[in-house]
């Protein structure tokens, strides 16, 4: 697809998307680190849920360092209003940890003094950040022109045949920023985000399909298809020792003979031993009697 054709298609689709979603206000009076934290919460959830989760973080925790050292489970409980509380908690913890390891404070206002490209590269290097969070901070904290796109929006533009699978895998929508004026960037970003959240929550569900077909009826053949579940590995068969039976339920004659022979072999030496012992006893007693007879003295009668 040429850049001109892509731009025309994007412009047409944006007009259709605006018919189904209304823009949402974004809080501007936040520090750069606060915008980054909010972006971690917003990525796969509606604005209202992200705002609620952000306020809970500020009221339930002493500072951002306490958030950083909290467990993933504790944070997920605090962020339960989000669509992906556990993923958001992991993303937030990693980002805060990376920022702290980099500057040892939770203050990134110095990035505003750098040129846009340099500041953006610095944010990209923080672990836990994604193209969505970087674009959100670029747009709302650094004054740059960037449209944050989550995975749901990438899926939608793939279905609309605006981007290829390779571009979706690279988290890139060429021509989107050119099709949207900078003055309308924030407004359009909130509209696109609503579509992305709806599709991303369950790309294979009826809600996502209805939303996509309402915008582009010709995209039916490109709707996401649920992958077939992977077959379970075969369970190892247990070897059962079953005695072979002949007709009538009797055990084979050979086995009986073997048992008898074994029994006979076991009994034979025992009997021999017993006989030997008895013989010895008999011999001993006989010897004593004979010896006794020999020892008897014959009394002689006096003449």
Order of alpha helices (4+ residues) and beta strands (2+ residues): alpha-alpha-alpha-alpha-alpha-alpha-alpha-alpha-alpha-alpha-alpha-alpha-alpha-alpha
